[in-house]
Amino acid sequence: MATNEILGSTERRKLCKKKVTQLYMQILGRKPDAGGLKHYVRQCFNQHRLISAIRQQLLNSKEYSKFYC
């Protein structure tokens, strides 16, 4: 059984929010802004986007390349 089948929608949304926030802190060194959090939580929750794909998007972001590359 997949994780999203085990978790209810509220729990899954909370997990997505937690994971996205962790990625922002790890990769960009800051908390996500409201728009970014909403965007990536939507990808995780509605589109079942893998956290690894969201991580790669943040690593490929202009913000990351501007400050960390």
Sequence and secondary structure as in RCSB ss.txt:
>XXXX:A:sequence
MATNEILGSTERRKLCKKKVTQLYMQILGRKPDAGGLKHYVRQCFNQHRLISAIRQQLLNSKEYSKFYC
>XXXX:A:secstr
  HHHHS HHHHHHHHHHHHHHHIIIIISS   HHHHHHHHHHHHTS   HHHHHHHHHTSHHHHHHH 
